[in-house]
Amino acid sequence: MQVFKAFFKTVKRQSASLSIYFIIFLALTVLLTTNGQSQQETTYKATKVKIAVIDRDNTVLSKSLYNYIDENHTIVTIKDDKESMADELFYGNVEYILIIDQGFQDKIKSGNNENIIESIKVPQSVSGQFVDNQINQYLSTLNIYLSSGYSVDDASKLAMDTSAISTQVSLQKVNDTSTVRSSTYYFFTYIPYILICILTVGLGSILITFRKYDLNSRIQCSALSITKKNISLTLSSLLFSLSCWAAFMIMAAVLYNTDFFSFKGLLYVLNSFIFLLIAMSIVYFISYFVQSTSILSMVSNVLGLGLSFLGGIFVPLEFMSTGVVAFAKFLPTYWYVKANQIIDTYTGTSAQINTYLSYIGIEFIFALAIFSAALASSRLKKH
């Protein structure tokens, strides 16, 4: 009982800093949830570039190139002098300037494509390279028709028709990754990262206080056994962890009340509770090996980000390589995410429930294994 009281006296003393951390993580939860929910597939659409075309040849083929540019991009009219060109590029009125020199048609008809056009663009511009490739492709098509014996008029017409040929591009679903996830799904998917971070910083700092040599020696000198002390610390840690978890559940109930107060919501809550036990066990374990709060903050970032990136929280499992996924199966976050995916696509079948229960069963084994390692550490270090 004395350990229990001392624990929450320490919590009260650190309540200001803990509140700050809690507010930060609360805001981070909403930010991550919103960001995750907004990540949806979009259809590819070619970008039109603002181009100025200076036609100094004024022939059938030069006009054909002008029409091709006009068909695919936005033509901007500018003056034909260096100062105006520089100003238009500087102020962003155009992104690309194409100059068709005199003799353009004659050179193409003779098969000479060198120095027939001049382009001015922003150095290392992606859009500039994109337009260069299009123009070169069009001129190559034009050359093919002219060398095949077609007249200038026919070659320009056929080149335009060929350039207009396109194919339908669509994004294919990969393992149903294009499914639009609900905000509730993203909220509960990001919860492990938040729980690991806030418990490592909050609970971890309190446990470190109890691991300090002077305080620990004073407890060992009392009539309190190591077993009773560990039971009191475990119950105190569990109550503290439950308080943090409950705050996020209340937040989820307010933000997503329709989904939260449903059977799927119950499954989400159960899954997050099991992971709470994992997070608490991890923090309880590392508190035996970390002796300062500054190192604890670093450990918090490494654990939170490492488990989140490798376990499928920040990077969807479908986008990971086979090797990384195989490694992720040794992490509790992998099974947490897999359980959440089952919930998100739940249609009421018993097979889904059985799979879900097997996943949270694996998570519970992780919690037991890590907590057992923590208890073993307490015996070895006699804490």
N, C-alpha and C positions, 0 to 999 in steps of 0.2 A: 504493500500500500504506500509506503514511503517513496519507493521508486516511482510509482504512478503519479504521486503528488509532485515530486521533483521534476518529472518529465513535463507536466503541464505548466509548472512554474517557469520552466525554460521556454516553453512555447509562448507563454504570456510575455516574457521578457523580449522575445524576438518577434512579437506579433506585428510590429511596424514593418520590419523588413520582409516578413513573410507575406504581409498584405500587398506590398509593392510587387513582389514576385507573382503573387496570385493574380493581380490585376493585369500584369504584363502577359502572363500566360493565357488569361481569359481572352484578352484582345487578340492574341496570336491565334487562339483557337478559331475565333470568328473569321479572321483574315484567311487562314488556311482553308477553312470550310468554303468560304466564298470563292477563293481562287480555284479550288478543286472543282467546284460545281460549274464554274464558267468555262472549264477546259472541254470544249466540244469540237467535233470535227467540222471543218469548213471545206467547201468545194474549191478546187484550184481555179483561179481566174487570172489570166494574163494581164500584166500591168501596162497601161499606155503611158508612153514617155512624151514629154513636151519637146518637140523637135522643130528646129528652124531649117528650112531647105532653101539654099541659094542655087538657083538653076541658071548657070551661065551658058549652057549649051542650047537650051530651048529647042530640043528635037523630039522626035517621037519616043525614042528610048529614054531620054532624060525625063520626059513627062510621065512615062510609064513607071519609072522609079519613084517619081514624086507621088503618083497615085497610089503606089504600093505603100509608101510611108504614110500617106493620108488614111489609107484603109486600116492600118494597124496601130497608128499612134495619133497624137494630137499635134497638128501643124500650127506653128506660131510664126507670124510674119515679122521679120526684123529688117533693118537696113543692111545693105551690102557694103559694110566698111568695118575695119578691124576694131575701132573704138566702140562701135555699137554692139558688135559681137561680144567683146569683153565685158561690157556693162550688162548685157542681157544674161550672160552666164553668171556673173558675180552676184546679181540680184535674184538669181533663181528663176527668172522668167522662162528660161529654156534650160534643158538638161543636156542637149545634144545639138550640134550645128553640122549639117551636111552641106558641103559645097560641091556641086557638080560642075567640073571645069569644062571649058570649051574643048570640042573634039571628043567628047564622051562617046557619042554614037559611032563616030568613025573608028575609034580605037577598039570598041567592043566588036564591031563588024569584022575588024582585021584579026580578032582574037587576042588583042593586047589589053589586059585588065589592070596593068600597072599604072599608078598615078592618074587614074581617071576620076577619082573622087578624093575629097579631103574632108576629114572629120575633126571637129573641135569639141572636146568634152572635158568634164572634170576628171583629173588624174585618178586612176584606179577606181573609176566609177563602175559599179555593177551594172547599172542601167545602160551605161555607154557600151560595155562589152556585149550586153544583150542585143542592142541595136546593131552593133558591128556584125555580129553573127547572122542576124536576119538579113542585112543588106548583102553580105557575102553570099549567102545562100540564094538570094533572089538573082544576083548577078550571074551565079553559076548556072542557074536554071535558064536564064536568058541566053547565055552562051551556048548551052546545049541545043536549044531550038534554032539559033542562028547558024550554028555549025552543021545542023541537020538539013539546011537548005530552005528554011522558012523565011518569008519576007519579014521586014522590020515590024510591020503592023501585026502580022500573024504571030510572030515570036513574042511581042510584048503582050498580046492578048492571052496567048497560051501560058506565058510565064505567070500572069496574074491569076489565071484559072488554077494553075498548079499550086500556087502559093496559098490559094483560098481553101485547098483541101485540108481538112482537119479530122481528128478522131475524137470520139467521146471519151473523156477521162473521168474515171470514178474512183473513189477511195473504197477499197475492199475492207470488210470487217475481218479482223484477226482475232480469233478466239472470243468473239463478241465484245471486243474492247470498245466498240463504238456505242455501246449501250449508254444512254444518258442516265447517269447516277443521280440519286436524290441528294438534297442537302444533308439529310439525316445520315446517309451513308458516309459522306465525306466528314461530317462532324465526328462520328464514332471511329472512322478510320484514322483520323489524326490524334485521337485521344491518347494512344500509347506514348507518343512523343511528348505530349504535354505532361502526362502522369510521371514518366521517367524523369523529366527535367525538374518538375516542381517537387517531387518527393526526394530526389537526390539533393537538391539545394536546401529544401525545408527540413525534411525528416533527417537527412544525412547530417546536417549541421548539429541537430539536437543529439543524435546518437554519438557523434564525435565528442561532444561535451561529456557524455557518460564514459567514453573510452579514455579520457585523459587520466594520466597516471595518478594524480593526487586524489581526484574524486573516486576513481576506481579502487584505489588502495583503501580509502576510507570505508567504501561499501564492503570490501572484502574483510575488513576488520570487524564488521558488525556481525550480528547473528544470522544475517540473511545469506542463504546459500546461493551458489551460482545458478542453480536451477530455478529457484524462486525469482532471482533477479532477472533472468532471461525471460521467464514467463511474464513478469510485470512489464518489461521493456517491449516484449512482443505484443501484448495486449494494448499498451499505450501507442505503439507504432501503428497497430491496426486501426485503433480509434481515430488517430490523426489522419491516416490514409483514407479512411472511410469518410471523414469530414471533407477532405479535398475532393474526393470522387463524388460525394453527394452534391457538392456545390455545382459541379459540372453537369450532373444529372438534372438538377433543378433548372439550370440554364437551358439544357436540351428540351426539357418539358415546356419551357416558356417559348422557345424559338420554333420548335417543331412539334407542337402539342398533338396534331392529328396523327403523325407517324409515331410519336413517342407513346401515346396511349393506345397502342395496338399490339397484336401478337408479335409482329416484326420488331416493334419497339422493345418489347420484353426480351426478345432474343438479343437485340443490340445491348441492352442493359446488362444481361447476364454475361455476355462475352466481355464487356468492358470491366465487369467486376472480377472475373477470373484474371484478366490481365492486371488489374490492380494488385492482386496477390503476387503476381510475378514481379511487378515494379517494386513493391514493398520488400520482397525477398532479395532482389538485386541490391537495393539500397542497404538493407540490413547486412548483407554479405560484405559489400565494399567498405562499410563503416569500420570494419576491423583492420583495414589496410590503408585507409586514407586518414591522415592526422591533422590536416589543416583545411580550412574552408576555401582557401584560394585554389588548392589542388582539387577540391570537391567541385568547384565551378567548372574546371577543365574536364573532369571526369563526366560531369553532367552533359556537357556538349558532345564529348566523344561517344558516350553511351546512347544519348538521344538520337543524334544524327546517324551514327553507325547502324543501330538497330532499325532506324526508319528507312534509310536508303537501301540497305541490304535486305530488309524484310518485306519490302513491297509497299511501304506506306507512302513514301515520296515518289518513288519510281514504280509504276505498275509492273507486276510480275510478268505480264505478257511481253514487255519490252526488254526483259533481261535475257542474257545468254543462258544456255542450258547449264553451264558450269556454275554461274552465279546462283541460279535457282536451286541447283543441287546443294550448294553451300547454305542457302537461305533456309532450307528445311531444318537446319540445326539451330535456328533462331526462333524464339517464341513469337516474334512479330509476324513471321511468315504464316503461322497457323491462325493467328488472330485475323489477319487480312483474309485468309481463305474462308474463315467462318463468316466474316462480314459479307463476302461476295455471295455466299450461300443465302444469307438473310436478304440481301438486296434483290436476288432473283427468286425468292421463295414463292412457290405457287401452292403450297399446302400438301405436298407429297411426303409420305413417310420416309422415302429414300433421302430427301433433303434434310429432314430432321435427324436421321441417323448419321448422316455425314457431318452435320453441324455438331452433334454431340460428340462424335469422335474427335473433331478438331479441338473443341474446348477441353476434352479429356486430355489431349496431348498438352495443351496449355497448363492444365492443372498439374500434370506430371512435372513440367518445367518448374512451376512454382514450388512444388514439394522438394525437388532435387536441389534447387538453389537455396531454399531455406534450410534444408538439411546440411548443406555445405557451410552455411552461416553458423549453425549450431555447433558443427564440428570445429569451426574456426574459434568459437568462443571457448571450447574446451582446451584447444591447443594453446591459445593465448591466455587462458585462465581469466577471461573477462566476463 
